[in-house]
Amino acid sequence: MGLFTRSKTRTSRKPTRRERRAAERTAQAEARLRDTEKKIHEIASEVRSDLRRSA
């Protein structure tokens, strides 16, 4: 059927500046998200330990 096949010329070309910048922004956003998730888990662990101590 060939709906999801890529043409050979598209796969071997150099990424454009716009694509490189978008990839960089994506990587930065993913890094910020990982940091945020880590902080959330740390806060949740602190809250759980505080609740255990107070109970």
Stockholm file with secondary structure:
# STOCKHOLM 1.0

chainA/1-55         MGLFTRSKTRTSRKPTRRERRAAERTAQAEARLRDTEKKIHEIASEVRSDLRRSA
#=GR chainA/1-55 SS CCTTCCCHHHHSSCCCHHHHHHHHHHHHHHHHHHHHHHHHHHHHHHHHHHHHHHC
#=GC SS_cons        CCTTCCCHHHHSSCCCHHHHHHHHHHHHHHHHHHHHHHHHHHHHHHHHHHHHHHC
//
